[in-house]
Amino acid sequence: MPNCNKNHNLQMPEESLLYEALANITLNKEKFQKEVKLTRLDLCEDFLLSSPVSEVLEMLTKCTFPYGKTPKTEQTDDENVSTVYLESTHKNPDSDIEGTMIIRFYDKVAEYYSKYNTYILPLKSSLSEDEISMLGDAYNKETNTVYLENLNILRIEIELHQSIRLKPIAKELTGLYQDYLSIRHLLEAILKGYLYKKLDIIYKEILKKYVFQHNQAFQIKEPKKISGIRELSVKLLSQSANCYKYKIAAMNRGKNSNNNFNAISKLARVEKSNSELYQEIYNEIFKNYNPTIFNDENIICDFLLV
């Protein structure tokens, strides 16, 4: 079996384990816990889709986002993992400090393989029956592992930088306006049993405001007419979970091969319309979503600075 790294972040630690870790790094001293000011918080979630993540990323580059935000793209140094992201900066009127928020979309399977050189994911804890059902044959009960290669897992990650972006989270967790978000605020929310629940609501409200204001975004376009050979290539590529591997191989074979791959890849993406892709990801993110535990209905207005 390939060497698997159990330090992956595809599973959240239980709140009790997070509490223990935060308490330990502050030496279990309440004074330290109150004084440590957090200046960055990352919120993320993984979504299992039926469509290849590469198609979803391409669709997002064509979206028109609220507040005139334009999607940007970047790749890792080895070009194995592509990322689409939105960036928003807000300056504190009382200082020169800018609070930045970055929303990233990328293929979690590609990122995991690039990092660990294996598709085998060792699980840190047991799965629910619903999760096992969703994974199907990818889950191995005997070894408690998941084989990721044929799974389409979209990671959406929200980075919040500087206290101006984190102060509203402190208010939501405590019910009071705070000068900053501290480790003590997180610990107390864990003790009260709602840290993850409230962070999940904040996460989804950010996505609703900045990315998915509507549940439909595109008009369906008719597929282009293509030759039989290219039609077969398109079909094989659209059914594959290893698009990024083929792209790397094409790049290594030279300019002509790379151009042919790009042309076929673009044709493959029109097999499923952008509107269908958008609808799938929207439904997956917001299924069973019911934001009913906020202390203050206006907290989102305070929090989401353009």
BAFI-3210 file (N, C-alpha, C; in Angstrom, 3 decimals, decimal comma, padded with zeros to 6 digits):
// residues 306
n [1|2|3|4|5|6|7|8|9|10|11|12|13|14|15|16|17|18|19|20|21|22|23|24|25|26|27|28|29|30|31|32|33|34|35|36|37|38|39|40|41|42|43|44|45|46|47|48|49|50|51|52|53|54|55|56|57|58|59|60|61|62|63|64|65|66|67|68|69|70|71|72|73|74|75|76|77|78|79|80|81|82|83|84|85|86|87|88|89|90|91|92|93|94|95|96|97|98|99|100|101|102|103|104|105|106|107|108|109|110|111|112|113|114|115|116|117|118|119|120|121|122|123|124|125|126|127|128|129|130|131|132|133|134|135|136|137|138|139|140|141|142|143|144|145|146|147|148|149|150|151|152|153|154|155|156|157|158|159|160|161|162|163|164|165|166|167|168|169|170|171|172|173|174|175|176|177|178|179|180|181|182|183|184|185|186|187|188|189|190|191|192|193|194|195|196|197|198|199|200|201|202|203|204|205|206|207|208|209|210|211|212|213|214|215|216|217|218|219|220|221|222|223|224|225|226|227|228|229|230|231|232|233|234|235|236|237|238|239|240|241|242|243|244|245|246|247|248|249|250|251|252|253|254|255|256|257|258|259|260|261|262|263|264|265|266|267|268|269|270|271|272|273|274|275|276|277|278|279|280|281|282|283|284|285|286|287|288|289|290|291|292|293|294|295|296|297|298|299|300|301|302|303|304|305|306]
n.u [000,848|000,538|002,346|000,470|-000,697|-001,871|-002,429|-004,090|-006,635|-009,249|-011,183|-012,972|-011,843|-013,365|-015,324|-014,543|-011,891|-010,729|-011,100|-009,407|-006,907|-006,695|-006,786|-004,459|-002,381|-002,486|-001,668|-003,611|-004,361|-006,528|-006,153|-004,231|-005,721|-007,725|-006,240|-004,923|-005,101|-006,844|-005,886|-006,409|-008,708|-009,769|-012,416|-013,951|-015,330|-016,085|-017,468|-019,225|-019,616|-021,468|-020,482|-017,360|-014,816|-013,187|-014,822|-016,657|-015,008|-014,235|-016,718|-017,205|-015,367|-016,679|-018,758|-020,829|-020,274|-021,575|-021,305|-019,468|-017,238|-014,498|-013,647|-010,526|-007,716|-005,365|-002,445|-000,811|002,744|003,638|001,647|-000,434|-002,762|-005,495|-006,881|-009,731|-010,569|-012,011|-011,476|-011,691|-011,328|-011,329|-010,976|-010,195|-011,794|-010,687|-008,014|-005,017|-005,160|-005,994|-008,644|-008,806|-010,655|-010,729|-012,105|-011,852|-011,895|-011,360|-010,054|-010,237|-009,384|-007,352|-005,576|-004,989|-003,769|-001,567|-000,158|000,291|000,790|-000,867|-004,066|-005,374|-007,203|-006,824|-009,122|-009,922|-011,903|-015,006|-017,520|-020,798|-023,883|-025,151|-023,021|-021,397|-023,077|-023,149|-020,504|-020,218|-018,661|-016,174|-015,523|-013,825|-014,614|-013,242|-010,593|-011,065|-010,831|-010,851|-011,028|-009,970|-009,757|-011,771|-013,647|-015,453|-014,613|-015,236|-013,566|-014,394|-013,134|-012,818|-010,967|-010,318|-008,897|-007,240|-008,445|-010,677|-012,259|-012,878|-014,029|-016,938|-017,559|-016,787|-018,729|-021,037|-020,559|-020,494|-022,563|-022,182|-020,680|-017,301|-013,810|-011,986|-011,450|-010,942|-009,078|-010,348|-013,021|-013,637|-013,284|-015,282|-017,555|-017,413|-017,796|-020,427|-021,576|-022,017|-020,139|-019,206|-021,663|-022,465|-020,318|-020,618|-022,990|-022,231|-020,296|-021,854|-023,566|-021,807|-021,099|-023,593|-023,948|-021,717|-021,228|-023,301|-025,929|-028,215|-030,215|-029,994|-028,095|-027,322|-028,073|-029,154|-027,058|-026,820|-025,101|-022,016|-021,525|-019,471|-016,675|-016,623|-014,349|-013,408|-015,674|-015,686|-013,323|-014,041|-016,117|-014,786|-013,010|-014,765|-015,926|-013,943|-012,071|-009,606|-008,706|-006,793|-004,423|-004,217|-003,920|-001,404|000,182|-000,268|000,867|003,527|004,129|004,384|003,628|001,606|000,181|-000,740|-002,401|-004,352|-005,432|-006,541|-008,504|-010,227|-010,939|-012,426|-014,620|-015,644|-016,670|-019,056|-020,894|-022,389|-024,483|-023,649|-025,553|-026,682|-024,478|-024,033|-026,446|-026,253|-024,063|-025,002|-027,300|-026,110|-024,546|-026,422|-028,403|-030,795|-030,317|-030,748|-030,726|-031,161|-030,127|-028,942|-027,940|-028,567|-030,383|-029,248|-026,568|-025,196|-025,283|-023,616|-021,268|-020,487|-018,519|-018,077]
n.v [-001,202|002,266|004,926|006,578|009,701|010,578|013,066|014,568|016,955|016,268|015,418|016,780|017,458|016,154|018,269|018,102|017,212|019,383|021,317|020,338|020,573|023,387|024,257|023,128|024,409|026,885|026,481|025,828|028,121|030,577|033,322|033,629|032,548|034,450|036,635|036,013|037,016|036,247|036,382|035,273|033,109|030,110|028,809|025,917|023,466|020,279|019,050|016,463|015,714|014,912|015,691|016,283|018,027|019,769|020,748|022,223|024,212|025,522|026,491|028,321|030,319|031,686|032,902|035,650|037,550|038,836|042,339|043,055|041,434|039,706|036,507|034,871|032,902|030,377|028,262|025,457|025,129|022,845|022,634|020,834|021,279|023,283|026,437|028,406|031,648|034,239|037,542|039,846|043,000|045,003|048,090|049,099|051,847|053,223|052,712|051,737|049,138|046,452|044,234|041,131|038,907|035,750|033,566|030,328|027,822|024,470|021,300|018,788|016,140|016,086|017,826|016,399|014,079|015,244|016,092|013,820|011,686|009,456|007,828|006,789|007,290|007,438|007,134|009,170|008,884|007,074|006,695|008,018|006,263|007,445|008,791|006,641|005,415|007,397|007,345|004,803|002,172|003,250|003,336|001,446|-000,790|-002,627|-001,703|000,846|003,040|005,397|005,308|007,645|008,227|008,135|009,931|012,995|015,690|018,763|021,375|024,120|026,969|029,431|032,170|034,267|037,254|039,237|041,201|042,762|041,284|039,210|040,025|040,208|037,478|036,836|038,300|036,916|034,446|035,036|036,766|039,388|042,549|042,511|043,364|041,823|038,496|035,811|032,964|032,059|032,669|030,753|028,380|028,613|028,546|025,955|024,548|025,194|023,867|024,697|025,650|024,621|024,545|027,234|028,379|027,058|028,153|030,845|030,453|029,471|031,636|033,593|032,505|032,645|035,387|036,371|034,632|032,717|034,036|033,521|030,707|029,913|030,487|030,512|030,368|027,552|026,096|024,901|021,884|021,818|020,817|018,111|016,180|012,544|011,271|013,180|013,377|010,925|011,208|013,363|012,207|010,177|011,732|013,349|011,498|010,776|010,841|011,854|014,200|016,238|014,805|013,924|016,365|017,207|015,234|015,857|018,412|017,777|016,513|018,423|021,487|021,133|018,827|019,721|021,840|020,420|018,909|020,960|021,923|019,693|019,421|021,748|021,234|019,016|020,114|021,322|019,339|019,064|021,564|024,909|025,934|023,674|022,669|024,747|024,649|022,127|022,366|024,439|023,274|021,207|022,531|024,005|022,269|021,176|023,397|025,633|028,486|029,121|029,709|032,099|034,755|037,333|038,800|040,626|040,168|039,106|041,183|042,991|041,575|040,847|042,441|044,369]
n.w [000,000|-000,807|000,796|003,095|004,260|007,315|008,184|006,680|005,574|005,004|006,666|009,311|012,641|015,623|017,757|020,412|020,254|018,938|020,898|022,888|021,607|021,196|023,829|024,820|023,345|024,426|026,933|028,749|030,023|030,926|030,750|028,685|026,612|026,271|025,487|023,127|019,889|017,041|013,671|011,292|009,711|008,331|006,507|005,316|003,042|001,631|-001,397|-002,864|-006,160|-009,186|-011,578|-013,337|-011,584|-012,972|-015,004|-013,536|-012,466|-014,798|-015,585|-013,514|-014,090|-016,018|-014,871|-013,788|-011,089|-007,930|-007,002|-008,889|-008,857|-010,221|-011,349|-010,725|-011,813|-010,833|-010,642|-009,053|-008,457|-009,833|-011,617|-011,348|-009,958|-010,364|-009,514|-008,933|-007,953|-005,870|-004,773|-002,119|-000,648|002,248|003,867|007,134|008,524|010,633|010,693|008,875|008,192|006,145|005,540|004,167|002,105|000,663|-001,639|-002,553|-005,108|-005,850|-007,096|-004,909|-004,889|-006,824|-005,572|-003,246|-004,312|-005,579|-003,379|-001,737|-003,413|-003,801|-004,059|-001,977|000,867|004,228|006,812|009,632|011,444|011,909|009,309|008,560|007,846|005,667|004,434|003,717|001,878|-000,123|-001,043|-002,094|-003,887|-003,506|-000,877|001,557|003,850|005,437|005,637|006,383|004,611|001,860|-001,637|-003,797|-006,533|-008,599|-007,752|-007,690|-006,143|-004,942|-003,447|-001,515|-000,257|002,203|002,991|005,668|006,511|008,919|011,737|011,200|009,531|011,175|013,562|013,490|013,592|016,159|017,524|016,776|017,937|020,637|021,226|021,760|020,851|019,910|020,257|018,965|017,631|019,724|020,998|023,233|022,739|020,795|022,255|024,247|022,664|021,727|024,114|024,567|022,532|019,852|017,971|015,388|014,042|013,896|012,505|010,108|009,141|008,790|006,824|004,654|004,264|003,407|000,917|-000,327|-000,531|-001,963|-004,098|-004,916|-005,430|-006,772|-007,820|-010,372|-013,259|-015,944|-019,467|-021,312|-023,702|-027,058|-027,888|-029,749|-033,181|-034,029|-035,340|-035,853|-034,691|-032,922|-031,373|-030,060|-028,575|-026,960|-025,495|-024,058|-022,546|-021,048|-019,408|-017,762|-014,703|-014,587|-015,795|-015,399|-015,395|-018,055|-019,263|-018,346|-019,541|-022,228|-022,374|-021,952|-024,301|-026,190|-028,076|-030,117|-029,311|-026,873|-027,682|-029,106|-027,015|-025,421|-027,167|-027,426|-024,777|-024,332|-025,975|-024,669|-022,388|-023,166|-023,293|-020,993|-019,925|-018,828|-017,126|-015,963|-014,552|-012,741|-011,330|-010,153|-008,344|-006,727|-005,558|-004,132|-002,233|-000,730|000,121|002,462|004,026|006,637|008,107|011,161|013,645|014,348|016,498|015,910|013,386|011,685|011,617|009,433|007,602|008,893|008,818|006,178|004,346|001,510]
ca.u [000,000|001,326|002,461|-000,619|-000,499|-003,106|-002,586|-004,898|-007,716|-010,516|-012,129|-012,872|-011,749|-014,507|-015,174|-013,809|-010,466|-010,321|-011,025|-008,186|-005,745|-006,629|-006,456|-003,056|-001,445|-002,541|-001,236|-004,801|-004,416|-007,621|-005,605|-003,649|-006,803|-008,430|-005,331|-004,485|-005,986|-006,756|-005,824|-006,817|-009,561|-010,157|-013,621|-013,981|-016,180|-015,923|-018,753|-019,134|-020,439|-021,517|-019,732|-015,938|-014,529|-012,601|-015,926|-017,216|-014,065|-014,357|-017,997|-017,084|-014,619|-017,585|-019,853|-020,850|-020,456|-022,060|-020,384|-018,474|-016,045|-014,083|-012,888|-009,145|-007,253|-003,951|-002,071|000,337|004,007|003,746|000,497|-001,362|-003,989|-005,975|-007,749|-010,476|-010,796|-012,491|-010,795|-012,367|-010,552|-012,031|-010,066|-010,734|-011,774|-009,928|-006,603|-004,579|-005,203|-006,987|-009,115|-008,986|-011,371|-010,489|-012,930|-011,156|-012,542|-010,381|-010,274|-009,587|-008,719|-006,101|-004,690|-004,549|-002,826|-000,356|000,554|000,658|001,099|-001,720|-005,492|-005,938|-007,424|-007,107|-010,076|-009,573|-013,049|-015,967|-018,463|-022,217|-024,464|-025,396|-021,732|-020,979|-023,926|-022,722|-019,199|-020,357|-017,524|-014,928|-015,251|-013,409|-014,953|-012,226|-009,406|-011,558|-010,195|-011,613|-010,222|-010,459|-009,449|-012,943|-014,591|-015,399|-014,742|-014,955|-013,285|-014,622|-012,372|-012,938|-009,913|-010,627|-007,650|-007,258|-009,532|-011,881|-013,071|-013,162|-014,803|-018,347|-017,673|-016,745|-020,041|-022,017|-020,278|-020,671|-023,763|-021,772|-019,647|-015,967|-012,738|-011,270|-011,807|-009,904|-009,192|-011,340|-014,345|-013,831|-013,418|-016,588|-018,566|-017,355|-018,423|-021,876|-022,037|-022,491|-019,100|-019,254|-022,954|-022,498|-019,335|-021,191|-023,963|-021,463|-019,689|-022,857|-024,081|-020,796|-021,252|-024,838|-023,821|-020,641|-021,100|-024,522|-027,109|-029,366|-030,059|-029,882|-027,237|-026,966|-028,990|-028,634|-026,574|-026,804|-023,751|-021,475|-021,383|-018,062|-016,408|-016,764|-013,145|-013,393|-016,810|-015,236|-012,350|-014,802|-016,866|-013,841|-012,480|-015,820|-016,238|-012,744|-011,800|-008,183|-008,494|-005,549|-003,309|-004,128|-003,417|000,039|000,790|-000,330|001,853|004,859|004,336|004,636|002,603|000,484|-000,615|-001,410|-003,481|-005,413|-006,093|-007,358|-009,671|-011,134|-011,431|-013,490|-015,792|-016,186|-017,407|-020,382|-021,827|-023,312|-024,559|-023,211|-026,673|-026,809|-023,365|-024,303|-027,556|-025,782|-023,249|-025,878|-028,138|-025,278|-024,109|-027,495|-029,429|-031,107|-029,750|-031,769|-029,989|-032,113|-029,532|-028,234|-028,389|-028,995|-030,660|-028,447|-025,144|-024,608|-025,076|-022,421|-020,084|-020,093|-018,047|-017,674]
ca.v [000,000|003,494|005,620|007,546|010,653|010,731|014,466|015,246|017,782|015,901|015,168|017,711|016,824|016,374|019,504|017,804|017,163|020,759|021,981|019,862|021,139|024,821|024,419|022,758|025,401|028,066|025,994|025,785|029,375|031,397|034,641|033,528|032,284|035,714|037,639|035,627|037,568|035,546|037,289|034,539|031,946|029,472|027,992|025,142|022,286|019,495|018,672|015,353|016,039|013,928|016,254|016,515|019,335|020,632|021,412|023,208|025,330|026,262|027,199|029,447|031,404|032,391|033,482|037,053|037,501|040,076|043,439|043,215|040,632|038,915|035,320|034,735|031,515|030,152|026,855|025,146|025,180|021,718|022,768|019,719|021,709|024,597|027,095|029,608|032,342|035,612|038,262|041,070|043,712|046,096|048,802|049,627|053,315|053,765|052,350|051,408|047,683|045,948|042,875|040,453|037,645|035,024|032,370|029,464|026,603|023,606|019,855|018,274|014,882|016,442|018,419|015,320|013,242|016,029|016,222|012,538|010,708|008,281|008,122|006,118|008,221|006,785|007,925|009,389|008,457|006,304|007,446|007,753|005,402|008,278|009,034|005,379|005,230|008,356|006,959|003,549|001,252|003,945|003,131|000,106|-000,917|-003,414|-000,876|002,180|003,984|005,794|005,430|008,928|008,513|008,347|010,823|014,420|016,408|020,195|022,071|025,572|027,431|030,866|032,695|035,564|037,810|040,416|041,222|043,408|040,216|038,203|040,584|039,799|036,086|036,886|038,757|035,852|033,357|035,460|037,579|040,752|043,094|042,265|044,056|040,836|037,095|035,164|031,518|031,819|032,686|029,460|027,363|028,741|028,089|024,499|024,083|025,381|022,906|025,242|026,298|024,186|024,903|028,666|028,630|026,546|029,141|031,987|029,976|029,401|032,988|034,262|031,994|033,175|036,818|036,682|033,715|032,062|034,817|032,951|029,273|029,652|031,561|030,435|029,831|026,314|026,249|023,669|021,360|022,034|019,650|017,778|014,962|011,296|010,999|014,113|013,051|009,832|011,779|014,173|011,304|009,528|012,725|013,830|010,436|010,462|011,652|012,175|015,231|016,979|013,937|013,983|017,693|017,203|014,405|016,615|019,495|017,187|016,046|019,555|022,499|020,628|017,929|020,541|022,570|019,454|018,587|022,109|021,990|018,604|019,715|022,753|020,565|018,124|020,882|021,731|018,222|019,432|023,015|025,648|026,097|022,423|022,599|025,724|024,142|020,993|022,811|025,215|022,337|020,426|023,393|024,540|021,290|021,088|024,556|026,398|029,335|029,554|029,810|033,352|035,616|038,625|038,645|041,573|039,883|038,896|042,509|043,558|040,768|040,709|043,715|044,287]
ca.w [000,000|-000,815|002,074|003,226|005,332|008,069|008,576|005,670|006,124|004,375|007,747|010,429|013,958|016,492|018,534|021,648|019,925|018,670|022,209|023,556|020,924|021,479|025,246|025,020|022,799|025,307|028,250|029,602|030,785|030,412|030,422|027,344|025,666|026,028|024,911|021,784|018,870|015,766|012,517|010,091|009,913|007,072|006,550|004,078|002,980|000,409|-001,986|-003,799|-007,320|-010,265|-012,709|-013,073|-010,981|-013,999|-015,687|-012,615|-012,395|-016,059|-015,523|-012,593|-014,731|-016,930|-014,084|-013,387|-009,645|-007,313|-006,681|-009,944|-008,617|-011,370|-010,928|-011,169|-011,789|-010,562|-010,581|-008,225|-009,197|-010,759|-012,515|-011,195|-009,304|-010,779|-008,540|-009,300|-006,690|-005,797|-003,696|-001,694|000,370|002,930|004,763|008,384|008,458|011,761|010,578|007,519|008,041|005,205|005,780|002,883|002,046|-000,583|-001,792|-003,505|-005,594|-006,510|-007,096|-003,711|-005,219|-007,494|-004,565|-002,360|-005,045|-005,795|-002,106|-001,123|-004,461|-003,652|-004,006|-000,809|001,967|005,500|007,570|011,032|012,243|011,127|008,490|008,769|006,815|004,485|003,788|003,100|000,706|-001,145|-001,583|-002,839|-003,917|-003,165|000,546|001,954|005,269|006,131|005,913|006,744|003,688|000,676|-002,846|-004,296|-007,945|-009,450|-007,078|-008,048|-004,876|-005,052|-002,184|-001,489|000,911|002,441|003,866|006,269|007,020|009,788|012,721|010,662|008,960|012,194|014,682|013,469|014,016|017,621|017,992|016,604|018,877|022,033|021,393|022,096|019,990|020,443|019,549|018,167|017,854|020,526|021,170|024,280|022,106|020,149|023,292|024,896|021,704|021,722|025,356|024,433|021,546|018,578|017,163|013,998|013,460|013,557|011,451|008,859|008,667|008,287|005,575|003,583|003,997|002,578|-000,447|-000,879|-000,822|-002,896|-005,225|-005,373|-005,066|-007,474|-008,039|-011,806|-013,736|-017,353|-020,458|-021,890|-025,075|-027,826|-028,127|-031,080|-034,045|-034,136|-036,109|-035,114|-033,891|-031,783|-030,521|-029,207|-027,640|-026,015|-024,613|-023,148|-021,617|-020,155|-018,462|-016,984|-013,503|-014,602|-016,809|-015,173|-015,788|-019,507|-019,623|-018,106|-020,590|-023,479|-022,291|-022,081|-025,679|-027,063|-028,318|-030,902|-028,469|-025,865|-028,348|-029,381|-025,742|-025,019|-028,047|-027,057|-023,435|-024,448|-026,531|-023,639|-021,388|-023,616|-023,195|-019,921|-020,006|-017,653|-016,203|-015,217|-013,615|-011,685|-010,531|-009,355|-007,216|-005,836|-004,809|-003,213|-001,137|000,110|000,479|003,897|004,728|007,355|009,058|012,191|014,975|014,555|017,586|015,380|011,958|010,922|011,735|008,116|007,003|009,529|008,557|004,790|003,797|000,093]
c.u [000,880|001,329|001,410|-000,373|-001,822|-003,307|-003,395|-006,031|-009,048|-011,571|-011,901|-012,684|-013,032|-014,259|-014,385|-012,305|-009,928|-010,173|-009,721|-006,943|-005,589|-006,261|-004,983|-002,094|-001,467|-002,258|-002,377|-004,926|-005,483|-007,128|-005,012|-004,738|-007,567|-007,560|-004,891|-005,514|-005,780|-006,775|-006,140|-007,668|-009,964|-011,384|-013,699|-014,932|-015,939|-017,287|-018,536|-020,130|-020,489|-020,693|-018,256|-015,694|-013,937|-013,680|-016,533|-016,306|-014,138|-015,642|-017,885|-016,312|-015,505|-018,743|-019,699|-021,203|-020,938|-020,926|-019,258|-017,202|-015,758|-013,281|-011,486|-008,754|-005,769|-003,704|-000,917|001,583|004,141|002,555|-000,465|-002,720|-004,335|-006,944|-008,438|-010,792|-011,332|-011,807|-011,516|-011,580|-011,358|-011,080|-010,809|-010,662|-010,949|-008,451|-006,276|-004,641|-006,327|-007,361|-009,453|-009,786|-011,126|-011,345|-012,306|-011,989|-011,461|-010,738|-009,513|-008,872|-007,375|-005,096|-004,126|-003,506|-001,498|000,500|001,092|000,997|000,355|-003,174|-006,153|-006,003|-007,723|-008,016|-009,669|-010,690|-014,038|-016,928|-019,896|-022,714|-024,731|-024,104|-021,230|-021,773|-023,501|-021,425|-019,249|-019,122|-016,202|-014,544|-014,920|-013,610|-013,866|-011,017|-009,771|-010,841|-011,155|-010,650|-010,774|-010,459|-010,675|-014,015|-014,374|-015,671|-014,301|-014,717|-013,573|-014,077|-012,486|-011,859|-010,329|-009,372|-007,910|-008,551|-010,804|-012,817|-013,533|-014,002|-016,278|-018,556|-017,659|-018,086|-021,071|-021,811|-020,613|-021,967|-023,466|-020,727|-018,292|-014,945|-011,958|-011,808|-010,654|-010,107|-010,227|-012,752|-014,643|-014,076|-014,795|-017,708|-018,585|-018,053|-019,945|-022,458|-022,469|-021,407|-019,226|-020,557|-022,967|-021,482|-019,859|-022,207|-023,246|-020,838|-020,694|-023,444|-023,089|-020,935|-022,520|-024,683|-022,831|-020,620|-022,451|-025,762|-028,372|-029,133|-030,067|-029,106|-027,005|-028,139|-028,349|-028,253|-026,547|-025,361|-023,309|-021,411|-019,892|-017,913|-016,524|-015,585|-013,114|-014,553|-016,430|-014,246|-013,052|-015,514|-015,952|-013,319|-013,527|-016,193|-015,069|-012,614|-010,360|-007,831|-007,139|-004,312|-003,107|-003,555|-001,899|000,759|000,825|000,704|003,262|005,170|004,508|003,412|001,390|-000,423|-001,390|-002,581|-004,655|-006,178|-007,023|-008,630|-010,699|-011,745|-012,567|-014,763|-016,446|-017,053|-018,804|-021,366|-022,829|-023,324|-024,099|-024,332|-026,871|-025,701|-023,595|-025,386|-027,109|-024,992|-024,082|-026,707|-027,326|-024,859|-025,250|-028,611|-029,567|-030,562|-030,859|-031,097|-030,894|-031,472|-028,741|-028,819|-029,060|-029,200|-029,780|-026,954|-024,488|-024,372|-023,844|-021,166|-019,581|-019,750|-017,608|-016,239]
c.v [001,247|004,141|006,714|008,453|010,901|012,161|015,262|016,030|017,510|015,504|016,170|016,949|017,063|017,602|019,272|017,761|018,555|021,524|021,611|020,500|022,632|025,081|024,138|023,824|026,699|027,672|025,951|027,019|030,283|032,786|034,649|033,376|033,555|036,713|037,300|036,096|036,813|036,556|036,575|033,344|031,411|028,602|027,211|023,964|021,597|019,021|017,585|015,577|014,877|014,391|016,405|017,921|020,291|021,386|022,503|024,434|026,182|027,074|028,443|030,614|032,230|033,058|034,991|037,083|038,846|041,060|043,589|042,426|039,732|037,710|035,322|033,269|031,484|028,650|026,674|025,133|024,041|021,635|021,584|020,170|023,130|025,137|028,279|030,323|033,755|036,283|039,569|041,699|044,872|046,746|049,305|051,152|053,956|053,424|052,068|049,905|047,283|044,512|042,218|039,162|037,022|033,764|031,526|028,229|025,737|022,134|019,264|016,960|015,153|017,008|017,342|014,443|013,966|016,083|014,900|011,428|009,393|008,735|007,498|007,096|007,436|007,674|008,012|008,942|007,737|007,222|007,108|006,844|006,178|008,524|007,780|005,120|006,147|007,908|005,666|002,677|001,926|003,731|001,671|-000,023|-001,635|-002,578|000,522|003,260|004,308|005,898|006,593|009,074|008,845|009,221|012,266|015,236|017,857|020,758|023,561|026,082|028,940|031,286|034,080|036,084|039,111|040,505|041,863|042,381|039,215|038,721|040,183|038,341|036,020|037,324|037,650|034,732|033,749|036,219|039,024|041,230|042,949|043,036|043,110|039,446|036,422|033,654|031,192|031,810|031,339|028,362|027,411|028,284|026,569|023,947|024,190|024,534|023,466|025,881|025,907|024,598|026,366|029,013|028,147|027,531|030,367|031,643|030,017|030,774|033,800|033,816|032,532|034,630|037,099|035,821|033,280|032,833|034,253|031,461|028,901|030,797|031,588|029,996|028,580|026,552|024,894|023,197|021,621|020,719|019,363|016,461|013,729|011,017|011,911|013,832|011,930|010,348|012,582|013,280|010,654|010,504|013,162|012,791|010,115|011,390|012,145|013,225|015,917|016,147|013,971|015,323|017,747|016,403|015,150|017,733|018,959|016,756|017,207|020,405|021,940|019,721|018,720|021,304|021,642|019,092|019,732|022,200|020,919|018,872|020,731|022,136|019,654|018,888|021,273|020,579|018,447|020,951|023,655|025,800|024,838|022,280|023,531|025,196|022,996|021,451|023,616|024,279|021,565|021,264|023,705|023,545|021,230|022,263|025,384|027,248|029,905|029,807|031,093|034,124|036,868|038,485|039,548|041,257|039,713|040,227|043,166|042,868|040,863|042,054|043,516|044,746]
c.w [000,000|000,555|002,172|004,418|006,033|008,575|007,557|006,337|005,432|005,407|008,862|011,729|014,743|017,348|019,812|021,406|019,621|019,975|022,909|022,942|021,236|022,933|025,494|024,517|023,597|026,751|029,253|030,500|030,175|030,009|029,019|026,298|025,315|025,276|023,492|020,758|017,555|014,624|011,208|010,506|008,545|007,308|005,249|004,203|001,641|-000,076|-003,035|-004,930|-008,295|-011,460|-012,348|-012,548|-012,010|-014,761|-014,816|-012,534|-013,654|-016,089|-014,648|-013,203|-015,656|-016,188|-013,940|-011,909|-009,099|-007,046|-007,696|-009,738|-009,805|-010,907|-011,518|-011,083|-011,457|-010,512|-009,615|-009,094|-010,193|-011,714|-012,443|-010,671|-009,736|-009,736|-009,183|-007,993|-006,905|-004,615|-003,401|-000,552|000,932|003,917|005,987|008,348|009,563|011,707|009,121|007,245|007,095|005,557|004,457|003,059|000,672|-000,580|-002,901|-003,851|-006,256|-006,333|-005,916|-003,981|-005,885|-006,494|-003,638|-003,051|-005,256|-004,534|-001,595|-002,117|-004,258|-003,650|-002,770|000,361|003,244|006,346|009,034|011,967|011,326|010,373|008,878|007,654|005,533|003,717|003,077|001,822|-000,437|-001,822|-002,380|-002,741|-003,559|-001,701|000,820|003,460|006,052|006,526|006,400|005,922|002,546|-000,498|-003,659|-005,816|-008,785|-008,798|-007,530|-006,785|-005,064|-003,658|-002,393|-000,167|001,028|003,429|004,360|006,955|007,793|010,609|012,181|010,028|010,015|013,358|014,638|013,861|015,534|018,181|017,879|017,615|020,317|022,284|021,709|021,091|020,674|019,624|018,638|018,485|018,581|020,554|022,233|023,711|021,451|021,187|023,955|023,969|021,609|022,964|025,287|023,302|020,210|017,702|015,693|013,322|013,036|012,470|010,102|008,288|008,099|006,929|004,426|003,270|003,178|001,125|-001,103|-001,290|-001,950|-004,157|-005,774|-004,911|-005,696|-007,673|-009,521|-012,430|-015,235|-018,213|-021,073|-023,351|-025,769|-028,019|-029,565|-031,857|-034,247|-034,898|-035,213|-034,200|-032,668|-030,831|-029,556|-028,156|-026,548|-025,002|-023,592|-022,108|-020,605|-019,111|-017,538|-015,789|-013,501|-015,641|-016,644|-015,539|-017,298|-019,963|-019,447|-019,188|-021,922|-023,498|-022,498|-023,507|-026,664|-027,347|-029,055|-030,077|-027,431|-026,469|-028,651|-028,111|-025,332|-025,855|-027,667|-025,687|-023,478|-025,006|-025,497|-022,656|-021,845|-023,595|-022,070|-019,852|-018,707|-016,639|-015,363|-014,182|-012,430|-010,751|-009,628|-008,138|-006,222|-004,955|-003,779|-002,005|-000,175|000,423|002,008|004,699|005,349|008,426|010,145|013,549|015,190|015,728|017,038|013,875|011,107|010,954|010,379|007,417|007,588|009,055|007,126|004,156|002,369|-000,039]
res [m|p|n|c|n|k|n|h|n|l|q|m|p|e|e|s|l|l|y|e|a|l|a|n|i|t|l|n|k|e|k|f|q|k|e|v|k|l|t|r|l|d|l|c|e|d|f|l|l|s|s|p|v|s|e|v|l|e|m|l|t|k|c|t|f|p|y|g|k|t|p|k|t|e|q|t|d|d|e|n|v|s|t|v|y|l|e|s|t|h|k|n|p|d|s|d|i|e|g|t|m|i|i|r|f|y|d|k|v|a|e|y|y|s|k|y|n|t|y|i|l|p|l|k|s|s|l|s|e|d|e|i|s|m|l|g|d|a|y|n|k|e|t|n|t|v|y|l|e|n|l|n|i|l|r|i|e|i|e|l|h|q|s|i|r|l|k|p|i|a|k|e|l|t|g|l|y|q|d|y|l|s|i|r|h|l|l|e|a|i|l|k|g|y|l|y|k|k|l|d|i|i|y|k|e|i|l|k|k|y|v|f|q|h|n|q|a|f|q|i|k|e|p|k|k|i|s|g|i|r|e|l|s|v|k|l|l|s|q|s|a|n|c|y|k|y|k|i|a|a|m|n|r|g|k|n|s|n|n|n|f|n|a|i|s|k|l|a|r|v|e|k|s|n|s|e|l|y|q|e|i|y|n|e|i|f|k|n|y|n|p|t|i|f|n|d|e|n|i|i|c|d|f|l|l|v]
***
